[in-house]
Amino acid sequence: MKLYSRPLSPYSSIVRALAYIKDVPIKIIAPPPGFPIPEAFRAISPMNRIPVLITGSGETIVESVVIAEYLEERFPEPALLPPDSKDRALVRMFARIVDLDVLTPTMKLFELHFVPKRDTAEIDAQFARLHHGLAAIEARMAQGPFALGSDISFADAWLTPTRFIFNNFRAMTGRHDLLDAYPRFDAYEQIASQHPALSRVWGEMTDGLKISLSELEMGAA
């Protein structure tokens, strides 16, 4: 199997985390350079975005949520969804809140930061959405050893890259106290750093961030 992925892409990092936890035999391939990804990539990814999984039989699967479900079914050990249907729903719900109500507004705020003319109303709206999302996951998080308690799950795959981007995000926006009201989410960095698969993703994103910042500095020079 092949996975088209970029180290700093949080959505790609979600899939890599799942693959590493499950020890999936997968080849990581970088898509063509450039932002946005060049149109020619549509020949591989119909939506022209990553991550993209190419299965052993040649099928193309897009969207991190769909790829995650595929990997869980195709490689059931270790299970990253609980056996009980209610508990599975709670894990999926947590991951979707992280995705839609934390990661999505954060990525939107990254975009708004680089727009020449600041849209203060839209920025405030996205921060309000972000705080609602952070409060929701903070209320559901366990004290450890993983996001939702004693077992690693989809929640950890979503939470690791999401938590990672907040270090640079706080510095970039000047909101260094952004996570003060969310101590469990803030402390999750320590949980991620202690697990081999999650820390591997964290390290890849760290390397990707260094490259990205270097490219930005070169472009500004």
HELIX and SHEET records of a PDB file:
HELIX    1   1 PRO A   10  LYS A   22  1                                  13    
HELIX    2   2 GLU A   39  ALA A   43  5                                   5    
HELIX    3   3 SER A   64  ARG A   74  1                                  11    
HELIX    4   4 SER A   85  ILE A   97  1                                  13    
HELIX    5   5 VAL A   98  LEU A  103  3                                   6    
HELIX    6   6 THR A  104  HIS A  113  1                                  10    
HELIX    7   7 THR A  120  ARG A  140  1                                  21    
HELIX    8   8 PHE A  154  THR A  173  1                                  20    
HELIX    9   9 PRO A  183  SER A  193  1                                  11    
HELIX   10  10 PRO A  196  ALA A  220  1                                  25    
SHEET    1   A 4 LYS A  27  ILE A  29  0                                        
SHEET    2   A 4 LYS A   2  TYR A   4  1                                        
SHEET    3   A 4 VAL A  52  ILE A  54 -1                                        
SHEET    4   A 4 THR A  60  VAL A  62 -1                                        
END                                                                             
